[in-house]
Amino acid sequence: MKINKLIAVSSILLSSSAFALCPTGSSFDHALDFCATNANVFGPFTNDMVDRCVQWGGGSACNTTFGYEVQGNTIDVLRWSKSFATSIRGTENCPVGSVRSPSYGGHCFESVSSAENNIYGNFDTNEVAACESLNGGTACYTNRWSANFYLSVQEAMVNPPTEPDPIPGVTVENRLGAWLWYIDEAGMNMTHTQLANKLAEQGVKRIFIKIADNTASCSLFADACSLQTTNIYKDMGIEPWAWSYNYPGNYAAQANALYEAAQYGYVGFVSDVEVEFNNTSTELHQMFQAFVDAKQDAVNAGLTDSSFPLGATTWSNPIDQGMNVGIIDQYVDFHMPQTYVEVWGTSYMADPKRWIEAGNDDYRALGATKPIWHIVSTEYNVITAEQLNSFIDAAGPNTSIWRIPAGEVTQAVWNDWDLVNWHDTSFDSNVSNHGDSNDMIPWRLEQTTPTDPEPEPQPAAVPYWNQNNNYYVPSGTCSTTSLAMVTDHFGFTDPNSNGRSPDYLYEELGGVLQDVASLKWGFDQMAQRAGSAKRANSTTTGTFAQLQDAVTSGKLAIVHGWFTTPGHIMVVTGYDGTHYTVNDPYGRWNGVKWGGYDTSVTGEQQRYSKADFEYAINDNGAGNDLWLHIFE
């Protein structure tokens, strides 16, 4: 196997403390969070710091790097004067543009638009050793890593790779699959039953059936939306998976296809995102968050369970295409790159392993950590069966082929498919950045509807109340409902004693308390009655950094914002660098400023994207006019 063991020399096992990835002659300055000497400070710096440097007239120094030796490696880093860097850094807990994140080991987290999010060191010896084991290259010796790569480093530390298998190849039970455009396409000339029989004869283990295009699903793909259809394939030992082609916008409507896939007996779902999502970030977050929400709705409805897998297919060269697979990675269980060597030309077909490895490298470079299941195309009837078998050998047991002959794809393709080794159980394990791509999702044909359609919810960090159930002014008591969650959390109110806490506070405090001063007064009143020294630190000039620092350090906050046209108030319980976690008393917000709500679902522990949420709570664009309460 092409896997390096974690470095295990005695010198790095003596301590796991941070050991400063600093240029020779400098040391890590914990006040600045950067390597420094008496005269200079060394990057990498946050994007906001570089922007400030340019704005403040730093000139070419803002982007000019210098070669320094770091742990015996020559690394190119930025170098600024200490006084200049100190003034640009800012005075918050982390350098400007980043926030301390418990989700990333307490490191400073930087959210980057249309690019990889970052984590800033100082990293410890074991983290660096794990980085080296994952072939992180010279990046291992800098104090900035991509956020997703940092998570893969943590996983490698918990589950270090094993020794190489002395026997070439790895024996596994394959799940080789085929993709179906649609059954009534001209030239198909088969029913689902006939197709299932033909695929089973060859040894195909999975079929990917298109169930939606944009918001059109069962209305357009009626045959796909049928338990009878999925059972036809299951009866032949073939896993039926659903897939859809997706576009920016109408996210909830598009994601409903996943709900329908669970409803009609599919064992998993794949979203096809292509050119429409190139060079996007917010759109990818919104699309895949909608899929996650639809999956949870399906679980809550008893249609499936939490193991229902979600994958994504897109380019196999995402860097060239501007496809941010690192974002997708946060939501999916696996990736399916379209590694269409047949489309690319003769030299590509002749050496499929090289281009499979190139695709793997691109995905890993962009921060994707999940398994990679390559797709190969045969639609031109040019690639040979021998080349297909070579492709599958390198890509592994989750490989699939685009697509079942019909329409412009000649029936002669079946002749090549007949020669494919669909029963292969030994695959090349010496593949760059292979990771766990040979791992199997458990054989899913025996999946049954959960006996308990209402799984036990995970305990929430903060009690939850829904304002729509209030006795007093349910449409306008988001303030007292949010306050009730906080006072219940601190024990200032107790529904076992005072009944429904939002209604109790409405009576005790005399109304809805919608502005900052009155809500602060309400909390302080209840704290004083309970004999607590806690108080609301309330302001109309709060900042994003204050909110982020508060909730990432374990404090609770309440914010006012334009989530609806009249305005709305909610409790903020967490922030992970890309999303805020909230207890929203009204339900689930649609992510649009002055927007709307789905009140049929709970607002407990909802996750709202950073960009959407901050746009709704800030008016002047500078992020320093928040109506904000922090309880401490």
C-alpha positions as CSV (number, residue, x, y, z in Angstrom):
1,M,0.0,0.0,0.0
2,K,1.1,3.5,-0.7
3,I,0.6,4.6,2.9
4,N,3.2,6.1,5.2
5,K,3.0,5.2,8.9
6,L,2.9,8.1,11.4
7,I,6.4,9.1,12.4
8,A,7.2,7.3,15.6
9,V,10.7,8.4,16.4
10,S,11.4,8.9,20.1
11,S,12.1,12.6,19.7
12,I,8.6,13.4,18.8
13,L,6.9,11.1,21.3
14,L,8.4,12.8,24.3
15,S,5.7,15.5,24.2
16,S,2.6,16.4,22.3
17,S,2.9,20.1,23.1
18,A,3.1,22.6,20.3
19,F,6.6,23.0,19.1
20,A,6.5,26.0,16.8
21,L,6.7,25.6,13.1
22,C,8.8,28.8,12.9
23,P,11.6,30.1,10.7
24,T,15.0,29.4,12.2
25,G,15.8,32.2,14.7
26,S,12.2,33.0,15.5
27,S,9.7,31.7,18.0
28,F,6.0,31.5,18.4
29,D,4.5,34.6,19.9
30,H,1.3,33.5,21.7
31,A,0.0,37.0,22.0
32,L,0.2,37.5,18.3
33,D,-0.5,33.9,17.2
34,F,2.4,34.1,14.8
35,C,6.1,33.3,14.7
36,A,8.2,36.4,15.5
37,T,11.6,37.9,16.3
38,N,12.2,41.2,18.0
39,A,11.9,42.9,14.6
40,N,9.7,40.8,12.3
41,V,6.5,38.7,12.3
42,F,6.1,35.7,9.8
43,G,3.0,34.5,8.0
44,P,0.9,32.9,6.7
45,F,-1.4,35.7,7.7
46,T,-5.2,35.8,7.4
47,N,-6.8,37.1,4.3
48,D,-8.2,40.1,6.2
49,M,-4.8,41.0,7.4
50,V,-3.4,40.9,3.9
51,D,-6.3,43.1,2.7
52,R,-5.6,45.6,5.5
53,C,-1.9,45.6,4.6
54,V,-2.8,46.6,1.1
55,Q,-5.3,49.2,2.3
56,W,-2.8,50.7,4.7
57,G,-0.2,51.2,2.0
58,G,2.0,48.1,2.7
59,G,2.8,47.8,-1.0
60,S,4.6,44.8,-2.4
61,A,5.5,43.6,1.2
62,C,1.9,42.5,1.6
63,N,2.3,39.6,-0.8
64,T,6.1,39.1,-1.1
65,T,7.4,35.9,0.4
66,F,10.9,35.0,1.6
67,G,12.5,31.5,1.9
68,Y,13.3,30.4,5.4
69,E,14.4,27.1,6.9
70,V,11.6,25.6,9.0
71,Q,12.3,22.2,10.7
72,G,15.0,21.5,8.1
73,N,12.7,22.5,5.1
74,T,12.9,25.6,3.0
75,I,9.4,27.3,3.2
76,D,8.3,30.6,1.5
77,V,6.5,32.8,4.0
78,L,5.4,36.4,4.3
79,R,7.5,38.7,6.5
80,W,6.3,42.0,8.0
81,S,7.7,44.4,10.6
82,K,6.5,43.5,14.1
83,S,5.0,46.9,14.7
84,F,3.1,46.9,11.4
85,A,1.9,43.3,11.8
86,T,0.8,44.0,15.4
87,S,-1.4,46.9,14.4
88,I,-2.9,45.0,11.5
89,R,-3.7,41.9,13.6
90,G,-6.3,43.5,15.7
91,T,-7.0,43.1,19.4
92,E,-9.4,40.1,19.5
93,N,-8.7,36.6,20.7
94,C,-7.6,35.6,17.2
95,P,-6.1,37.6,14.2
96,V,-8.7,39.6,12.3
97,G,-10.8,37.5,10.0
98,S,-10.6,34.4,12.2
99,V,-12.2,33.1,15.4
100,R,-11.3,30.6,18.0
101,S,-13.2,27.4,17.2
102,P,-13.7,24.4,19.5
103,S,-14.7,22.4,16.5
104,Y,-11.1,22.7,15.3
105,G,-9.2,22.0,18.5
106,G,-9.3,25.5,19.8
107,H,-7.3,26.8,16.8
108,C,-8.2,30.1,15.1
109,F,-10.6,29.3,12.2
110,E,-10.8,31.5,9.0
111,S,-13.8,31.2,6.7
112,V,-12.8,32.0,3.1
113,S,-15.2,32.9,0.4
114,S,-15.0,30.7,-2.7
115,A,-11.9,28.8,-1.4
116,E,-10.8,26.5,1.3
117,N,-11.4,27.5,4.9
118,N,-8.2,27.6,7.1
119,I,-7.0,26.7,10.5
120,Y,-4.0,28.5,12.1
121,G,-1.4,26.9,14.3
122,N,0.8,26.5,16.4
123,F,0.4,22.8,15.7
124,D,1.9,20.1,17.9
125,T,4.4,17.4,17.1
126,N,1.8,14.6,16.7
127,E,-0.3,16.8,14.4
128,V,2.7,17.5,12.2
129,A,3.6,13.8,12.1
130,A,0.0,12.9,11.1
131,C,0.2,15.6,8.4
132,E,3.4,14.0,7.0
133,S,1.7,10.6,7.1
134,L,-1.0,12.0,4.9
135,N,1.5,13.4,2.4
136,G,0.7,17.0,3.3
137,G,4.0,18.1,1.8
138,T,5.6,21.4,2.8
139,A,2.3,22.7,4.1
140,C,3.0,20.5,7.2
141,Y,5.7,23.0,8.2
142,T,3.6,26.1,8.0
143,N,1.1,27.5,10.6
144,R,-1.9,27.4,8.3
145,W,-3.7,24.3,7.1
146,S,-7.0,23.8,5.3
147,A,-9.8,23.2,7.8
148,N,-10.8,19.9,6.2
149,F,-7.3,18.7,6.1
150,Y,-6.9,19.5,9.7
151,L,-9.9,17.2,10.5
152,S,-8.3,14.4,8.4
153,V,-5.1,14.9,10.5
154,Q,-7.1,14.5,13.7
155,E,-8.7,11.3,12.3
156,A,-5.2,10.0,11.4
157,M,-4.1,10.6,15.0
158,V,-7.1,8.6,16.3
159,N,-6.9,5.9,13.7
160,P,-3.4,5.6,12.4
161,P,-2.9,3.7,9.2
162,T,-1.8,0.1,9.5
163,E,1.2,-1.7,8.0
164,P,1.0,-2.3,4.3
165,D,-0.7,-5.6,3.3
166,P,2.1,-8.0,2.3
167,I,-0.2,-9.5,-0.4
168,P,-0.7,-7.3,-3.4
169,G,-4.3,-6.1,-3.8
170,V,-7.1,-6.1,-1.3
171,T,-9.9,-8.7,-1.3
172,V,-13.3,-7.1,-0.9
173,E,-16.9,-7.7,-1.9
174,N,-17.4,-5.4,-4.9
175,R,-20.3,-2.9,-5.5
176,L,-19.7,-2.2,-9.1
177,G,-22.5,-0.1,-10.6
178,A,-24.2,1.3,-13.7
179,W,-26.0,4.6,-14.3
180,L,-29.5,4.9,-15.9
181,W,-30.6,8.1,-17.7
182,Y,-34.2,7.0,-17.9
183,I,-36.0,3.8,-18.8
184,D,-38.2,5.2,-21.6
185,E,-35.4,6.8,-23.5
186,A,-35.4,6.1,-27.2
187,G,-33.4,3.0,-27.9
188,M,-33.6,1.5,-24.4
189,N,-36.3,-1.0,-25.5
190,M,-36.4,-2.6,-22.0
191,T,-38.6,-2.6,-19.0
192,H,-37.1,-2.3,-15.5
193,T,-37.6,-6.0,-15.1
194,Q,-35.7,-6.8,-18.3
195,L,-32.9,-4.4,-17.4
196,A,-32.6,-5.8,-13.9
197,N,-32.3,-9.3,-15.4
198,K,-29.6,-8.3,-17.8
199,L,-27.6,-6.4,-15.2
200,A,-27.9,-9.3,-12.8
201,E,-26.6,-11.7,-15.4
202,Q,-23.5,-9.5,-15.8
203,G,-22.9,-9.1,-12.1
204,V,-23.8,-5.4,-11.6
205,K,-24.3,-4.7,-7.9
206,R,-25.8,-1.2,-8.1
207,I,-28.0,0.9,-10.4
208,F,-28.2,4.7,-10.1
209,I,-31.6,5.8,-11.3
210,K,-32.4,9.4,-12.1
211,I,-35.2,10.6,-10.0
212,A,-35.1,14.4,-10.4
213,D,-33.8,17.3,-12.5
214,N,-33.9,20.7,-10.7
215,T,-37.3,20.8,-8.9
216,A,-39.0,18.3,-11.2
217,S,-39.0,14.8,-9.6
218,C,-41.8,12.3,-9.5
219,S,-43.9,14.4,-11.9
220,L,-41.2,13.8,-14.6
221,F,-39.8,10.5,-13.5
222,A,-43.0,8.7,-12.5
223,D,-41.5,5.2,-13.1
224,A,-38.6,6.0,-10.7
225,C,-41.0,7.0,-7.9
226,S,-42.3,3.6,-7.3
227,L,-41.6,0.9,-4.7
228,Q,-42.4,-1.6,-7.4
229,T,-39.4,-0.3,-9.4
230,T,-36.9,-0.4,-6.5
231,N,-38.1,-3.9,-5.5
232,I,-37.5,-5.2,-9.0
233,Y,-33.8,-4.5,-8.6
234,K,-33.6,-5.6,-5.0
235,D,-35.2,-8.9,-6.0
236,M,-32.3,-9.4,-8.5
237,G,-29.7,-8.6,-5.8
238,I,-29.0,-5.0,-7.2
239,E,-29.0,-2.0,-4.9
240,P,-31.2,0.8,-6.4
241,W,-29.7,4.3,-5.7
242,A,-31.4,7.6,-6.7
243,W,-29.7,10.6,-8.3
244,S,-30.7,14.1,-9.4
245,Y,-29.1,16.9,-11.4
246,N,-29.1,20.1,-9.3
247,Y,-28.9,23.9,-9.8
248,P,-28.4,26.9,-7.6
249,G,-31.8,28.1,-6.1
250,N,-35.0,26.3,-5.0
251,Y,-32.9,24.2,-2.6
252,A,-35.7,22.8,-0.4
253,A,-37.7,21.9,-3.5
254,Q,-34.8,20.1,-5.1
255,A,-33.8,18.4,-1.9
256,N,-37.3,16.9,-1.6
257,A,-36.1,14.4,-4.2
258,L,-34.0,12.8,-1.4
259,Y,-37.0,12.5,0.8
260,E,-38.9,10.8,-2.1
261,A,-35.9,8.5,-2.7
262,A,-36.2,7.3,0.9
263,Q,-40.0,7.1,0.5
264,Y,-39.8,4.8,-2.6
265,G,-37.2,2.4,-1.2
266,Y,-33.9,3.6,-2.6
267,V,-30.9,2.7,-0.5
268,G,-29.0,6.0,-1.1
269,F,-28.9,9.3,-2.9
270,V,-26.4,11.1,-5.2
271,S,-26.5,14.8,-6.2
272,D,-25.0,15.7,-9.5
273,V,-23.5,19.3,-9.3
274,E,-21.6,20.6,-12.2
275,V,-20.9,23.8,-14.1
276,E,-23.7,25.7,-12.4
277,F,-21.9,25.4,-9.1
278,N,-18.4,26.2,-10.3
279,N,-16.7,28.9,-8.2
280,T,-19.5,29.0,-5.7
281,S,-19.4,28.5,-1.9
282,T,-22.7,29.8,-0.4
283,E,-24.7,27.9,-3.0
284,L,-23.0,24.6,-2.3
285,H,-23.6,25.0,1.4
286,Q,-27.2,25.8,0.8
287,M,-27.8,22.9,-1.6
288,F,-26.2,20.2,0.5
289,Q,-27.6,21.6,3.8
290,A,-31.0,21.2,2.2
291,F,-30.2,17.6,1.4
292,V,-29.2,17.0,5.0
293,D,-32.4,18.6,6.2
294,A,-34.5,16.5,3.8
295,K,-32.7,13.4,5.1
296,Q,-33.6,14.3,8.6
297,D,-37.2,14.9,7.6
298,A,-37.2,11.4,6.1
299,V,-35.8,9.9,9.3
300,N,-38.3,11.7,11.4
301,A,-41.1,10.4,9.1
302,G,-39.9,6.8,9.6
303,L,-38.9,6.4,5.9
304,T,-35.3,5.5,6.6
305,D,-32.7,5.8,9.3
306,S,-29.6,7.9,9.9
307,S,-27.4,5.5,7.9
308,F,-29.1,6.5,4.6
309,P,-26.0,7.6,2.5
310,L,-25.7,10.9,0.6
311,G,-23.0,11.3,-2.1
312,A,-22.1,13.9,-4.8
313,T,-20.8,13.5,-8.3
314,T,-19.0,16.2,-10.2
315,W,-15.7,16.8,-12.1
316,S,-12.7,14.7,-11.5
317,N,-10.5,17.8,-11.9
318,P,-12.3,20.1,-9.5
319,I,-9.4,22.5,-9.2
320,D,-9.5,23.3,-12.9
321,Q,-13.3,23.6,-12.9
322,G,-13.5,25.8,-9.8
323,M,-15.6,23.2,-7.9
324,N,-15.1,23.5,-4.2
325,V,-15.4,19.8,-3.2
326,G,-14.0,20.7,0.2
327,I,-17.4,22.3,1.0
328,I,-19.3,19.4,-0.4
329,D,-17.2,17.1,1.8
330,Q,-18.8,18.6,5.0
331,Y,-22.2,17.1,4.1
332,V,-21.7,13.9,2.1
333,D,-20.6,10.3,2.8
334,F,-18.6,9.9,-0.4
335,H,-17.6,11.6,-3.7
336,M,-18.1,10.2,-7.2
337,P,-15.7,12.0,-9.6
338,Q,-16.6,11.8,-13.3
339,T,-13.3,10.5,-14.5
340,Y,-14.3,10.2,-18.2
341,V,-11.0,9.1,-19.7
342,E,-12.8,7.9,-22.9
343,V,-14.0,11.5,-23.5
344,W,-10.6,12.9,-22.8
345,G,-8.7,10.9,-25.4
346,T,-6.5,7.9,-26.3
347,S,-3.6,8.7,-23.9
348,Y,-6.0,9.0,-21.0
349,M,-7.6,5.6,-21.7
350,A,-4.2,4.0,-22.0
351,D,-3.2,5.0,-18.5
352,P,-6.4,5.2,-16.4
353,K,-4.6,4.8,-13.0
354,R,-2.6,8.0,-13.6
355,W,-5.7,10.0,-14.1
356,I,-7.5,8.4,-11.2
357,E,-4.6,9.4,-9.0
358,A,-4.7,12.9,-10.4
359,G,-8.3,13.2,-9.5
360,N,-7.7,11.8,-6.0
361,D,-4.9,14.4,-5.5
362,D,-7.2,17.2,-6.6
363,Y,-9.9,16.2,-4.2
364,R,-7.5,15.8,-1.3
365,A,-5.8,19.1,-2.1
366,L,-9.1,20.9,-1.8
367,G,-9.8,19.3,1.6
368,A,-12.0,16.4,0.7
369,T,-11.5,13.6,3.2
370,K,-14.4,11.2,2.4
371,P,-14.1,8.1,0.2
372,I,-13.8,8.6,-3.6
373,W,-15.7,6.4,-5.9
374,H,-14.8,7.1,-9.6
375,I,-17.2,6.9,-12.5
376,V,-15.9,5.9,-16.0
377,S,-17.8,6.6,-19.2
378,T,-18.4,4.2,-22.1
379,E,-20.9,6.3,-24.1
380,Y,-18.7,6.7,-27.1
381,N,-18.0,3.0,-27.5
382,V,-14.3,3.7,-27.8
383,I,-12.8,2.5,-24.6
384,T,-12.0,-1.2,-24.6
385,A,-13.1,-3.8,-22.1
386,E,-9.4,-4.3,-21.2
387,Q,-9.1,-0.6,-20.4
388,L,-12.3,-0.6,-18.4
389,N,-11.0,-3.5,-16.3
390,S,-7.7,-1.5,-15.7
391,F,-9.8,1.5,-14.7
392,I,-11.9,-0.5,-12.2
393,D,-8.8,-2.2,-10.8
394,A,-7.3,1.2,-9.9
395,A,-10.6,2.9,-8.9
396,G,-11.8,0.1,-6.6
397,P,-14.9,-1.8,-5.8
398,N,-17.2,1.2,-5.7
399,T,-16.6,2.1,-9.4
400,S,-19.5,2.7,-11.6
401,I,-20.1,3.2,-15.4
402,W,-21.9,6.0,-17.2
403,R,-24.2,4.9,-18.8
404,I,-26.7,2.1,-19.7
405,P,-26.9,2.1,-23.5
406,A,-29.9,4.0,-25.0
407,G,-30.4,7.1,-27.1
408,E,-27.1,8.2,-28.6
409,V,-25.2,5.5,-26.7
410,T,-25.1,2.5,-29.1
411,Q,-26.3,-0.9,-28.1
412,A,-22.8,-2.2,-29.1
413,V,-21.6,-0.9,-25.7
414,W,-23.2,-4.0,-24.2
415,N,-20.5,-6.1,-25.9
416,D,-17.8,-4.3,-23.9
417,W,-19.8,-4.5,-20.7
418,D,-20.2,-8.3,-21.2
419,L,-16.4,-8.5,-20.9
420,V,-16.0,-6.3,-17.8
421,N,-14.9,-8.3,-14.7
422,W,-18.0,-7.4,-12.7
423,H,-17.2,-10.1,-10.2
424,D,-13.7,-8.7,-9.4
425,T,-12.7,-8.9,-5.7
426,S,-9.1,-7.9,-5.8
427,F,-8.2,-4.3,-6.5
428,D,-5.0,-2.2,-6.7
429,S,-4.3,-0.7,-3.3
430,N,-1.1,1.2,-4.4
431,V,-3.1,4.2,-5.6
432,S,-2.2,7.8,-4.6
433,N,-4.6,9.4,-2.0
434,H,-6.7,6.3,-2.1
435,G,-7.7,6.6,1.6
436,D,-10.7,4.5,2.5
437,S,-12.2,4.5,-1.0
438,N,-12.3,0.6,-1.0
439,D,-14.4,0.6,2.1
440,M,-18.0,-0.6,1.7
441,I,-21.2,1.0,2.8
442,P,-22.9,-2.1,4.3
443,W,-24.9,-4.2,1.9
444,R,-28.3,-2.4,2.0
445,L,-30.8,-4.7,0.3
446,E,-32.1,-6.0,3.6
447,Q,-32.8,-2.4,5.0
448,T,-36.2,-2.2,6.6
449,T,-38.2,0.7,7.9
450,P,-37.1,1.5,11.4
451,T,-39.5,0.0,14.0
452,D,-39.3,3.3,16.0
453,P,-40.0,6.1,13.5
454,E,-39.3,8.7,16.2
455,P,-35.6,8.2,17.3
456,E,-34.6,9.5,20.6
457,P,-33.4,13.1,20.1
458,Q,-30.0,14.1,21.3
459,P,-30.2,16.3,24.4
460,A,-30.0,19.9,23.5
461,A,-27.5,22.2,25.3
462,V,-30.3,24.8,25.9
463,P,-34.0,24.1,26.5
464,Y,-36.2,24.8,23.6
465,W,-39.6,26.6,23.4
466,N,-41.6,27.2,20.2
467,Q,-43.4,30.6,20.3
468,N,-46.2,29.3,18.1
469,N,-47.5,27.4,21.1
470,N,-47.5,30.4,23.4
471,Y,-50.8,31.5,25.0
472,Y,-49.9,35.1,24.7
473,V,-49.3,36.7,21.3
474,P,-47.7,33.6,19.6
475,S,-46.8,35.6,16.5
476,G,-44.9,38.3,18.4
477,T,-43.3,36.8,21.4
478,C,-40.0,35.6,19.9
479,S,-38.2,37.9,22.5
480,T,-39.8,36.4,25.7
481,T,-39.6,32.9,24.1
482,S,-35.9,33.3,23.5
483,L,-35.4,34.7,27.0
484,A,-37.3,31.7,28.5
485,M,-34.8,29.4,26.9
486,V,-31.9,31.2,28.5
487,T,-33.6,31.6,31.9
488,D,-34.6,27.9,32.0
489,H,-31.0,27.1,31.1
490,F,-29.6,29.1,34.1
491,G,-32.4,27.8,36.4
492,F,-34.0,31.2,36.9
493,T,-37.3,29.7,35.6
494,D,-38.5,26.2,35.8
495,P,-41.5,24.9,33.9
496,N,-42.1,22.3,36.5
497,S,-42.8,25.1,38.9
498,N,-44.0,28.1,36.9
499,G,-45.6,26.3,33.9
500,R,-44.8,27.3,30.3
501,S,-41.9,29.6,30.8
502,P,-42.5,32.0,27.8
503,D,-46.1,32.7,29.1
504,Y,-44.8,33.0,32.7
505,L,-42.2,35.6,31.7
506,Y,-44.8,37.5,29.6
507,E,-47.0,37.8,32.8
508,E,-44.1,38.5,35.2
509,L,-42.3,41.0,33.1
510,G,-45.3,42.7,31.5
511,G,-45.1,42.1,27.8
512,V,-42.9,41.1,24.8
513,L,-39.6,43.0,25.6
514,Q,-38.7,43.5,22.0
515,D,-36.0,46.1,22.2
516,V,-32.5,45.7,23.6
517,A,-33.0,47.7,26.8
518,S,-36.2,45.9,27.9
519,L,-34.9,42.4,27.1
520,K,-31.7,43.2,29.2
521,W,-33.9,44.4,32.0
522,G,-36.0,41.2,31.8
523,F,-33.0,38.9,32.1
524,D,-31.4,41.0,34.9
525,Q,-34.7,41.0,36.8
526,M,-35.0,37.2,36.7
527,A,-31.3,36.8,37.6
528,Q,-31.7,39.1,40.6
529,R,-34.8,37.2,41.8
530,A,-32.8,34.0,41.7
531,G,-29.9,35.5,43.6
532,S,-27.5,35.2,40.7
533,A,-24.7,37.6,39.8
534,K,-25.2,36.8,36.1
535,R,-26.2,39.8,33.9
536,A,-27.0,40.4,30.3
537,N,-24.2,42.2,28.5
538,S,-26.4,44.0,26.0
539,T,-25.6,46.4,23.2
540,T,-26.8,47.9,19.9
541,T,-23.3,48.1,18.6
542,G,-22.2,44.5,18.9
543,T,-19.8,42.9,16.5
544,F,-19.6,39.5,14.7
545,A,-16.3,38.9,16.6
546,Q,-18.0,39.5,20.0
547,L,-20.8,37.1,19.1
548,Q,-18.5,34.4,17.8
549,D,-16.1,34.7,20.7
550,A,-19.0,34.4,23.2
551,V,-20.6,31.3,21.8
552,T,-17.4,29.5,21.0
553,S,-16.3,30.0,24.6
554,G,-19.5,28.4,26.0
555,K,-21.6,31.5,26.6
556,L,-25.2,32.0,25.4
557,A,-26.3,34.9,23.2
558,I,-29.5,36.4,21.9
559,V,-29.6,38.3,18.6
560,H,-32.1,40.5,16.9
561,G,-32.2,40.5,13.1
562,W,-34.2,40.9,9.9
563,F,-35.1,37.2,9.6
564,T,-38.6,38.4,8.8
565,T,-39.9,41.7,7.6
566,P,-41.0,42.8,11.2
567,G,-37.8,41.4,12.7
568,H,-37.1,38.4,14.8
569,I,-35.1,37.3,17.8
570,M,-33.4,34.0,18.6
571,V,-30.9,32.3,20.9
572,V,-27.4,31.5,19.5
573,T,-25.7,28.5,21.0
574,G,-22.7,27.8,18.8
575,Y,-20.5,28.7,15.9
576,D,-18.1,26.5,14.0
577,G,-16.6,28.9,11.5
578,T,-19.1,28.2,8.7
579,H,-22.5,28.0,10.5
580,Y,-24.2,29.4,13.5
581,T,-26.2,27.0,15.6
582,V,-29.4,28.5,17.1
583,N,-32.6,27.8,19.0
584,D,-35.0,29.6,16.7
585,P,-38.4,30.0,18.5
586,Y,-40.3,30.3,15.2
587,G,-39.2,27.2,13.2
588,R,-36.7,27.0,10.4
589,W,-35.7,30.2,8.6
590,N,-35.3,30.1,4.8
591,G,-31.9,31.9,4.8
592,V,-33.2,35.1,3.2
593,K,-33.1,38.5,4.9
594,W,-36.6,39.7,5.4
595,G,-37.6,36.2,4.4
596,G,-39.8,33.5,5.6
597,Y,-40.2,30.4,7.8
598,D,-41.2,26.8,7.8
599,T,-43.1,26.7,11.1
600,S,-44.0,23.0,10.7
601,V,-40.5,22.0,11.8
602,T,-38.7,22.6,15.0
603,G,-36.2,25.5,15.4
604,E,-34.2,23.6,17.9
605,Q,-30.5,23.5,17.1
606,Q,-30.9,24.8,13.6
607,R,-27.7,25.5,11.6
608,Y,-27.7,28.7,9.6
609,S,-24.9,29.6,7.2
610,K,-22.5,32.3,8.3
611,A,-23.0,34.5,5.3
612,D,-26.9,34.4,5.4
613,F,-27.0,34.8,9.2
614,E,-24.6,37.7,9.4
615,Y,-26.4,39.5,6.6
616,A,-29.6,39.3,8.5
617,I,-28.3,40.6,11.8
618,N,-26.2,43.5,10.4
619,D,-27.5,46.7,8.7
620,N,-24.5,48.8,7.9
621,G,-22.3,46.2,6.3
622,A,-19.5,46.7,8.7
623,G,-20.6,44.1,11.2
624,N,-20.6,46.5,14.2
625,D,-24.3,47.4,14.7
626,L,-25.6,44.1,16.1
627,W,-28.4,44.1,18.6
628,L,-26.8,41.6,20.9
629,H,-27.1,40.1,24.3
630,I,-24.3,38.0,25.9
631,F,-25.1,36.3,29.2
632,E,-22.2,36.0,31.6
